[in-house]
Amino acid sequence: MALPVPNLDDRRFQDLVDDAKRMVMRRAPEWTDHNVSDPGVTLIETFAFMVDQLLFRVNRVPDRLYLKFLEMIGLRLLPPVPARAPLTFWLSAPTANPVVIGSGTRAGTPRAENEESIQFATVAEAVIVPCSVAHVLTHPAGGETTGHTDSLKRGTGFGAFGDPPEIGDALLVGLSEAVPGCAVQLDVGCRVEGIGVDPENPPLVWESWDGTEWTACELSRDETGGLNRPGAIVLHVPPGHEAAILGGERAGWLRARLVEPVPGSARYSASPIIEGLGACTVGATTSGVHAEVVEAELLGESEGVAGQQFTARSRPVLEPLEGAMVQVSTDDGWQDWDRVEHFADSGPEDRHFVLDAVNGIVEFGPAVRTPGGELQQHGAVPEQYAMVRLRQYLTGGGTRGNVGKGAISTLHTSIPFVTRVENRRAAQGGVEGETLEQARLRGPIMLRTRNRAVTAEDYEVLTRDAAPEIARVRCVPVGEQETTNTVKVLVVPAAAQRDGRITFEQLLPQESSLRAISSRLDTARVIGTRIRIEPPLYRGVTVVATVAARHGIDVDRVHDEALTALYGFFNPLSGGPDGRGWPFGRAVHEGEVYGVLQRIRGVEMVEQVRLFGANPLTGERGGATSRLELEATSLVFSYEHQVRVEQN
């Protein structure tokens, strides 16, 4: 039973009107017309309405007090999360010396007339290591490795694979140096052309050796069509590339391996003859973050007392790229201090600090008076006259950083020999900071959860705390699982959108997010509970519709707006009836599509609508239906809607 809440003033609108009329009767007895048509009564009712609103506010706890209560239980606003994207820096021409791309190098989107550039900074140093071809080997499937370096130097050709080529045959290219994280261009000379494979999709994969296993390389350009003709191949080597000894030769190894062709495609009928092979490094890739890197910011001088607070110049204050955030000067240099969530477990010698990231406040340990009258210090206090600084931190973040593929193309930091930059994948993970209204809702849940995961809502709250870059979380209760001791947590990361469209790859959570969630829930789960963290099952939906536009309306505009509306409505992040993402497990109805299309400007009538289920991975579609059912763990994903617009 809830505790009864007293009203400071229980009068309502009619009570106030009646009180005013009685006062009028005492003060002005000559006024006898108290009907609602009288102007004086109208004024009485107007003021009564205003007073009623004031009493309503009086009977509620003021927002300021409510927020102070939240502060007392340790609730702080969650800061924004910056988006991240891989940034590839390209050389103007190959160089003989390494080119270093330092941490904090800035790049961004082009500046528009009414829009500032969205800037990213690199989070780690990248080195463009020059290389050349040192050794060439062939390794038939199940056969012996054969060296062809001398043949290459003499200019005599050799077969890249066996005769005839078999699945698993490999051509090994040994580079003079390991090139971790670099883009390598291979210039290949081939004598054989037209050997039966599809040059757009050859049954060939490129891999690199990382010291333990072969790892796939990303192929961004292949002018040879799978070694079908002379040309250049550009490979993006993974960051774990290492030099190793293979076939008695030490080098940084790459290999081209034959694999099973896709259905409907042919295998190699003859081996390509390699007549020339050269290599050079043309670029490097490193991770970028949508934030500004602030280095060595002095906060002030310590007074040597407990509970000191210092405020940063830039806000919000996000975690640094690496290492400690706060340092205190000593006679021997700068001393690192550790960040904690609270001082409850901190002793008087523990070098701890608490950070209010949204307001940029660094706080050191307080002194608390015990019931016995003694002062108990929680956390060490920087010595008097010691300087306090933020060694490094990030500031920025938000959904604005979720830019699409290729949007980052402008260098803001000049680097010798580097001519351009690009993001070969869309940026994702950017989330806005928590608002006061969201904090008000989180406060009671935080009190109830107490850092323990028991109910489904507990798992969802703790997941959002552990990985703020996750846009949506859904916990499937134990009763809905095949195994009673298993809990499934479904996560959807924040992703870039353009006209409501999202690429399917962006909806898959990153490994770092999954690790953070797993670590947090593992400490909060009930003993014996198993946790599965994974993305939801995405069910593709294709809408095929015919609409009639009014006479004189631009048909192309109606077509584009109709597609934008459909992609926006069937969107797992911002679609659905309330615009907060399509609800988990909610069926798709044909009637909703009529409503979405009918709201488009210039549409006279929606003639026909058909729904098709689709597999977003394979592209296979099911039959037409008027209702597409979804499992409780499923979300919709728009897959190639089709709209035909007819002019009336």
Residue pairs with C-beta under 8 A, 6 or more apart in sequence:
7 59
8 55
8 58
8 59
9 55
9 58
9 59
11 19
11 52
11 55
12 52
13 48
13 49
13 52
16 47
16 48
16 51
16 52
17 44
17 45
17 48
20 44
20 47
20 48
21 34
21 41
21 44
24 31
24 34
24 40
24 44
31 40
33 40
34 41
35 41
36 42
36 45
63 436
66 440
67 436
67 439
67 440
69 443
70 439
70 440
70 443
73 443
73 446
73 447
74 341
74 342
75 439
75 442
75 443
75 446
76 356
76 357
76 358
77 358
77 433
77 434
77 435
77 436
77 439
78 358
78 433
78 434
78 465
78 468
79 316
79 317
79 318
79 357
79 358
79 397
79 433
79 434
79 468
80 316
80 318
80 396
80 397
80 398
80 430
80 431
80 432
80 433
81 397
81 429
81 430
81 431
81 468
81 469
81 494
82 289
82 290
82 291
82 318
82 394
82 396
82 397
82 398
82 401
82 429
82 430
83 289
83 290
83 397
83 399
83 401
83 402
83 403
83 427
83 428
83 429
83 430
83 494
83 496
84 123
84 287
84 288
84 289
84 290
84 427
84 428
84 429
85 120
85 287
85 288
85 290
85 403
85 408
85 423
85 425
85 426
85 427
85 428
86 285
86 286
86 287
86 288
86 423
86 424
86 425
87 107
87 120
87 122
87 285
87 286
87 287
87 288
87 408
87 421
87 422
87 423
88 183
88 236
88 283
88 284
88 285
88 421
88 422
88 423
88 424
89 101
89 105
89 126
89 128
89 283
89 284
89 285
89 286
89 415
89 418
89 420
89 421
90 183
90 282
90 283
90 418
90 419
90 420
90 421
90 422
91 99
91 128
91 281
91 282
91 283
91 417
91 418
91 419
92 417
92 418
92 419
93 417
94 130
94 185
94 280
94 281
94 282
95 128
95 130
95 417
96 130
97 130
98 127
98 128
98 129
98 130
99 127
99 128
99 284
99 415
99 416
99 417
99 418
100 125
100 126
100 127
100 128
101 122
101 125
101 126
101 127
101 128
101 284
101 286
101 415
101 418
102 122
102 125
103 122
103 123
103 124
103 125
103 293
103 321
104 121
104 122
104 293
104 295
104 321
104 413
105 121
105 122
105 413
105 415
106 119
106 120
106 121
106 122
106 292
106 411
106 412
106 413
107 119
107 120
107 122
107 288
107 408
107 410
107 411
107 412
107 413
107 421
108 117
108 118
108 119
108 120
108 408
108 410
108 412
109 117
109 118
109 403
109 407
109 408
109 409
109 410
110 117
110 409
110 410
111 117
111 410
117 410
117 412
118 290
118 400
118 401
118 403
118 407
118 408
119 290
119 292
119 396
119 412
120 288
120 289
120 290
120 291
120 401
120 408
120 423
120 427
121 288
121 289
121 291
121 292
121 293
121 394
122 286
122 287
122 288
122 289
123 286
123 287
123 288
123 289
123 321
124 286
124 287
124 321
124 322
125 286
126 181
126 284
126 285
126 286
127 284
128 182
128 281
128 283
128 284
129 177
129 178
129 179
129 180
129 182
129 281
130 177
130 280
130 281
131 175
131 176
131 177
131 179
131 182
131 184
131 252
131 279
131 280
131 281
132 175
132 176
132 278
132 279
132 280
133 152
133 173
133 174
133 175
133 176
133 277
133 278
133 279
134 149
134 174
134 175
134 176
134 249
134 251
135 147
135 149
135 172
135 173
135 174
135 247
135 249
135 251
136 147
136 148
136 149
136 152
136 171
136 172
136 173
136 174
136 274
136 277
137 145
137 146
137 147
137 148
137 171
137 172
137 174
137 246
137 247
137 249
138 145
138 146
138 148
138 158
138 159
138 160
138 161
138 169
138 170
138 171
138 172
139 145
139 146
139 169
139 170
139 172
139 247
139 255
140 161
140 162
140 166
140 168
140 169
141 162
141 166
141 167
141 168
141 169
141 170
141 258
142 168
143 162
145 172
145 246
145 247
147 247
147 249
148 158
148 274
149 249
151 157
151 158
152 158
152 274
152 276
152 277
155 275
155 276
156 275
157 191
157 273
157 274
157 275
158 273
158 274
159 271
159 272
159 273
159 274
160 169
160 171
160 227
160 256
160 271
160 272
160 273
160 274
161 169
161 170
161 171
161 258
161 268
161 271
161 272
162 169
162 271
163 270
163 271
164 268
164 269
164 270
164 271
165 258
165 267
165 268
165 269
165 270
165 271
166 258
167 258
167 259
167 260
167 267
168 257
168 258
169 257
169 258
169 271
170 255
170 256
170 257
170 258
171 255
171 256
171 274
172 246
172 247
172 253
172 254
172 255
173 186
173 253
173 254
173 255
173 256
173 277
173 279
174 246
174 249
174 250
174 251
174 252
174 253
174 254
175 184
175 251
175 252
175 253
175 254
175 279
176 251
176 252
177 243
177 252
178 241
178 242
178 243
178 252
179 237
179 241
179 252
179 281
180 237
180 238
180 239
180 240
180 241
180 242
181 237
181 238
181 239
181 241
181 284
181 285
181 286
182 236
182 237
182 241
182 281
182 283
182 284
182 285
183 220
183 234
183 235
183 236
183 237
183 281
183 282
183 283
183 284
183 285
184 234
184 235
184 237
184 254
184 279
184 280
184 281
184 282
185 232
185 233
185 234
185 235
185 279
185 280
185 281
185 282
186 232
186 233
186 234
186 235
186 254
186 277
186 278
186 279
187 231
187 232
187 276
187 277
187 278
187 279
187 280
188 224
188 227
188 230
188 231
188 232
188 233
188 274
188 276
188 277
189 230
189 274
189 275
189 276
189 277
190 224
190 227
190 228
190 229
190 230
190 272
190 273
190 274
190 275
191 272
191 273
191 275
192 228
192 270
192 271
192 272
192 273
193 228
193 229
194 228
195 228
195 268
195 269
195 270
195 271
195 272
196 266
196 267
196 268
196 269
196 270
197 203
197 204
197 225
197 226
197 228
197 261
197 265
197 266
197 267
197 268
198 226
198 261
198 265
198 266
199 225
199 226
199 228
199 229
200 225
201 262
201 265
202 225
202 226
202 227
202 228
203 226
203 258
203 259
203 260
203 261
203 262
203 265
203 267
203 268
204 226
204 227
204 256
204 257
204 258
204 259
205 216
205 256
205 257
205 259
206 216
206 217
206 219
206 233
206 235
206 254
206 255
206 256
206 257
207 214
207 215
207 216
207 217
207 254
207 255
207 257
208 214
208 215
208 217
208 235
208 237
208 238
208 241
208 252
208 253
208 254
208 255
209 215
209 241
209 242
209 244
209 246
209 252
209 253
209 254
209 255
210 238
210 240
210 241
210 242
211 240
211 242
211 244
214 255
214 257
215 238
215 240
215 241
216 238
217 235
217 236
217 237
217 238
217 254
218 235
218 236
218 424
219 233
219 234
219 235
219 236
220 234
220 235
220 236
220 424
221 232
221 233
221 234
222 231
222 233
222 234
223 229
223 231
223 232
223 233
224 230
224 231
224 232
224 233
225 231
227 256
227 272
227 274
228 272
230 276
234 282
235 254
236 285
236 424
237 254
241 252
242 252
243 250
243 251
243 252
244 250
244 251
244 252
244 253
246 253
258 267
258 268
261 267
285 424
288 408
288 423
288 427
289 321
289 394
290 396
290 397
290 398
290 400
290 401
290 427
290 430
291 318
291 394
291 395
291 396
291 397
292 314
292 394
292 395
292 396
293 321
293 392
293 393
293 394
294 312
294 314
294 390
294 392
294 393
294 394
294 395
295 391
295 392
296 389
296 390
296 391
296 392
297 312
297 313
297 314
297 389
297 390
297 393
298 387
298 388
298 389
299 310
299 311
299 312
299 362
299 388
299 389
299 390
300 310
300 387
300 388
301 385
301 386
301 387
301 388
302 308
302 328
302 381
302 382
302 383
302 384
302 385
302 386
302 387
302 388
303 384
304 381
304 382
304 383
304 384
304 385
304 386
305 381
306 364
306 365
306 366
306 367
306 377
306 381
307 363
307 364
307 365
307 366
307 367
308 363
308 364
308 381
308 382
309 361
309 362
309 363
309 364
310 361
310 362
310 388
311 359
311 360
311 361
311 362
312 360
312 361
312 362
312 390
312 393
313 360
314 360
314 393
314 395
315 358
315 359
315 360
315 395
316 357
316 358
316 360
316 395
316 397
316 433
317 355
317 357
317 360
317 362
317 390
317 393
317 394
317 395
318 357
318 393
318 394
318 395
318 396
318 397
319 325
319 393
319 394
320 391
320 392
320 393
320 394
321 392
321 394
323 336
323 391
323 392
324 336
324 337
324 338
324 391
325 339
325 355
325 390
325 391
325 392
325 393
326 336
326 337
326 339
326 353
326 362
326 388
326 389
326 390
326 391
327 334
327 335
327 336
327 337
327 388
327 389
327 390
327 391
328 334
328 335
328 337
328 351
328 382
328 383
328 386
328 387
328 388
328 389
329 335
329 386
329 387
329 388
329 389
330 383
330 386
334 389
334 391
335 351
336 351
336 391
337 351
337 352
337 353
338 350
338 351
338 352
338 353
339 352
339 353
339 354
339 355
340 346
340 352
340 353
340 354
340 379
341 354
342 354
343 352
343 354
343 365
343 366
343 378
343 379
344 378
346 352
346 365
346 378
346 379
347 377
347 378
347 379
348 365
348 376
348 377
348 378
348 379
348 380
349 380
350 365
350 379
350 380
351 379
351 380
352 364
352 365
352 379
352 380
353 362
353 363
353 364
353 365
353 379
354 362
354 363
355 361
355 362
355 363
356 363
358 433
358 434
362 388
362 390
364 379
364 380
364 381
364 382
365 377
365 378
365 379
365 380
365 381
366 377
366 378
366 379
367 375
367 376
367 377
367 378
368 375
368 376
368 378
369 375
369 376
370 376
382 388
397 430
397 431
397 433
398 430
398 431
398 432
398 433
399 430
399 431
399 432
399 494
400 430
401 427
401 430
402 426
402 427
402 428
402 429
402 430
402 494
402 495
402 496
402 497
403 423
403 426
403 427
403 496
404 426
404 427
404 496
404 498
405 423
405 424
405 425
405 426
405 503
406 422
406 423
406 424
407 423
407 426
407 427
408 421
408 422
408 423
408 427
409 420
409 421
409 422
410 421
411 418
411 420
411 421
425 505
426 495
426 496
426 503
426 506
427 496
428 469
428 493
428 494
428 495
428 496
428 506
428 510
429 469
429 493
429 494
429 510
429 513
430 469
430 494
431 468
431 469
431 470
431 471
431 494
434 442
442 461
445 457
445 461
446 461
448 458
449 457
449 458
449 461
449 462
451 462
451 524
452 458
452 524
452 526
453 459
453 462
453 521
453 524
453 525
453 526
453 529
454 526
456 475
456 476
456 477
456 487
457 475
458 524
459 473
459 475
459 487
459 489
459 521
459 531
460 473
460 474
460 475
460 489
462 520
462 521
462 524
463 470
463 473
463 475
463 489
463 491
463 517
463 520
463 521
463 533
464 470
464 473
465 520
466 516
466 517
466 519
466 520
466 521
467 491
467 513
467 516
467 517
469 493
469 494
469 513
470 491
470 492
470 493
470 494
470 509
470 513
470 517
471 492
471 493
471 494
471 495
471 573
471 581
472 491
472 492
472 572
472 573
472 581
473 489
473 490
473 491
473 492
474 489
474 490
474 536
474 584
474 633
475 487
475 488
475 489
475 490
476 487
476 488
476 489
476 490
476 632
476 633
477 487
478 484
478 485
478 486
478 487
478 529
480 632
481 487
481 488
483 530
485 528
485 529
485 530
486 529
486 530
486 531
486 532
487 525
487 529
487 530
487 531
487 532
488 531
488 532
488 534
488 633
489 517
489 521
489 531
489 532
489 533
489 534
490 534
490 535
490 536
490 584
490 633
491 509
491 513
491 514
491 517
491 533
491 534
491 535
492 507
492 509
492 535
492 536
492 572
492 573
492 581
492 635
493 506
493 507
493 508
493 509
493 510
493 513
494 573
495 502
495 503
495 506
495 507
495 573
496 502
496 506
497 571
497 573
497 574
499 563
499 564
499 567
499 568
500 564
500 565
500 566
500 567
500 568
500 569
500 571
500 574
500 575
500 638
501 567
501 638
502 571
502 572
502 573
502 637
502 638
504 538
504 616
504 617
504 637
507 535
507 538
507 572
507 637
508 535
509 535
514 533
517 533
518 531
518 533
521 531
521 533
522 531
525 531
536 572
536 584
536 633
536 634
536 635
537 631
537 633
537 634
537 635
538 572
538 616
538 634
538 635
538 636
538 637
539 613
539 628
539 630
539 631
539 634
539 635
539 636
539 637
540 613
540 614
540 615
540 616
540 636
540 637
540 638
540 639
541 570
541 588
541 611
541 612
541 613
541 614
541 628
541 636
541 637
541 638
541 639
542 611
542 612
542 613
542 614
542 621
542 638
542 639
542 640
542 641
542 642
543 566
543 570
543 593
543 609
543 610
543 611
543 612
543 641
543 642
543 643
544 609
544 610
544 612
544 624
544 641
544 642
544 643
545 562
545 566
545 593
545 597
545 606
545 607
545 608
545 609
545 610
545 641
545 642
545 643
545 644
546 606
546 607
546 608
546 643
546 644
546 645
546 646
547 558
547 562
547 597
547 600
547 603
547 604
547 605
547 606
547 607
547 643
547 644
547 645
547 646
548 603
548 604
548 605
548 606
548 607
548 645
548 646
548 647
548 648
549 555
549 558
549 602
549 603
549 604
549 645
549 646
549 647
549 648
550 602
550 603
550 604
550 648
551 647
551 648
553 602
553 647
554 602
555 645
555 647
557 602
558 600
558 601
558 602
558 603
558 645
559 643
559 645
561 600
561 601
562 597
562 600
562 603
562 643
562 645
563 641
563 643
565 596
565 597
565 599
565 600
566 593
566 596
566 597
566 638
566 641
566 643
567 638
567 641
568 574
568 575
569 575
569 576
569 592
569 596
570 582
570 588
570 636
570 637
570 638
571 581
571 582
571 636
571 638
572 581
572 582
572 635
572 636
572 637
573 581
574 580
574 581
575 581
575 582
575 636
576 582
576 583
576 586
577 592
581 635
582 635
582 636
584 632
584 633
584 634
584 635
585 630
585 631
585 632
585 633
585 634
586 630
587 627
587 628
587 629
587 630
588 611
588 627
588 628
588 630
588 636
589 626
589 627
590 609
590 610
590 611
590 625
590 626
590 627
593 606
593 609
593 611
594 606
594 609
597 603
597 606
597 609
597 643
598 605
598 606
604 648
607 646
610 624
611 624
611 625
611 626
611 627
611 628
612 621
612 622
612 623
612 624
612 625
613 621
613 622
613 625
613 628
614 620
614 621
614 622
614 639
614 640
615 621
616 637
616 639
619 639
628 636
630 636
